[in-house]
Amino acid sequence: MNTTDTTSAGEQRRVVVQVPGVDFLGVGIEPVIERQPSGFVSMAIITYPDGDKCGSGALGSFETEDDAYQCAVTYGRSEAERRLLMTLFE
C-alpha cells in the first residue's frame, strides 16, 4: 500500500496510507488510513448510489494497516446495510 505525506493547517506532518476502495451492493466504501505514532487510525467515506456521502470519523487506532483497513471496510458495509434497510421502510 502506498503512502502520501500531507500537511494540515497547523503544519503538522501527516502520513495517509492509500488503500483500495470497495464496492458493496452499489455503495462505494473508501477506507482512509492514517499512520500516527500510536499506530494506524482508520476512517471510512461512504458514497451511496444517489451521490450522498458520509464519513465515519475516527474508528480507532490499530497496530497494523490491515487491521485498520478491515475495520473501515466492516464499518462501511454495516452502514450501507443499515441505510439500504431503512429505504425499505420509507
C-alpha positions as CSV (number, residue, x, y, z in Angstrom):
1,M,0.0,0.0,0.0
2,N,1.3,3.4,-0.9
3,T,1.6,6.4,1.5
4,T,1.1,10.1,0.9
5,D,2.6,12.8,3.1
6,T,0.1,15.6,3.7
7,T,0.3,18.8,5.8
8,S,-2.6,20.1,7.8
9,A,-3.4,23.7,8.6
10,G,-1.2,23.5,11.7
11,E,1.7,22.4,9.6
12,Q,1.7,19.0,11.3
13,R,3.0,16.2,9.1
14,R,0.5,13.5,8.4
15,V,1.0,10.2,6.5
16,V,-2.1,8.8,4.8
17,V,-1.9,5.2,3.5
18,Q,-3.5,4.8,0.1
19,V,-5.7,1.6,0.1
20,P,-8.1,0.2,-2.4
21,G,-11.8,1.1,-2.2
22,V,-14.6,-1.4,-2.0
23,D,-17.9,-1.6,-3.9
24,F,-20.6,-3.2,-1.7
25,L,-24.1,-3.5,-3.0
26,G,-23.5,-0.5,-5.3
27,V,-22.2,1.6,-2.3
28,G,-18.6,2.8,-2.5
29,I,-16.5,2.4,0.6
30,E,-13.3,4.4,0.7
31,P,-11.2,3.4,3.7
32,V,-8.9,6.2,5.0
33,I,-5.9,5.0,7.0
34,E,-3.5,7.5,8.7
35,R,-0.2,6.5,10.2
36,Q,0.3,8.0,13.6
37,P,2.9,7.4,16.3
38,S,0.4,5.3,18.2
39,G,-0.5,3.1,15.3
40,F,-2.8,3.3,12.3
41,V,-6.1,5.2,12.6
42,S,-8.9,4.3,10.3
43,M,-12.0,6.1,8.9
44,A,-14.4,5.4,6.1
45,I,-16.0,7.6,3.4
46,I,-19.2,6.0,2.1
47,T,-20.7,7.0,-1.2
48,Y,-24.3,5.9,-2.0
49,P,-25.7,5.3,-5.5
50,D,-27.7,8.6,-5.3
51,G,-24.4,10.6,-4.7
52,D,-24.8,11.1,-1.0
53,K,-21.6,10.8,1.0
54,C,-21.0,10.4,4.7
55,G,-17.8,9.9,6.7
56,S,-17.3,7.9,9.8
57,G,-14.9,9.9,11.9
58,A,-12.1,8.0,13.6
59,L,-12.9,4.4,14.1
60,G,-10.0,3.5,16.3
61,S,-6.2,3.0,16.5
62,F,-4.8,-0.3,15.3
63,E,-1.4,-2.0,15.4
64,T,-1.4,-2.9,11.7
65,E,-2.5,-1.3,8.5
66,D,-4.6,-4.4,7.6
67,D,-6.5,-4.3,10.9
68,A,-7.3,-0.6,10.3
69,Y,-8.4,-1.4,6.7
70,Q,-10.6,-4.3,7.8
71,C,-12.3,-2.1,10.5
72,A,-13.1,0.7,7.9
73,V,-14.5,-1.8,5.4
74,T,-16.6,-3.6,8.0
75,Y,-18.0,-0.3,9.3
76,G,-18.7,0.8,5.7
77,R,-20.6,-2.4,4.9
78,S,-22.6,-2.1,8.1
79,E,-23.6,1.5,7.3
80,A,-24.5,0.5,3.8
81,E,-26.7,-2.3,5.0
82,R,-28.4,-0.1,7.6
83,R,-29.2,2.6,5.1
84,L,-30.4,0.1,2.5
85,L,-32.7,-1.5,5.1
86,M,-34.1,2.0,6.1
87,T,-35.1,2.6,2.5
88,L,-37.3,-0.5,2.6
89,F,-39.4,1.2,5.2
90,E,-39.8,4.6,3.5
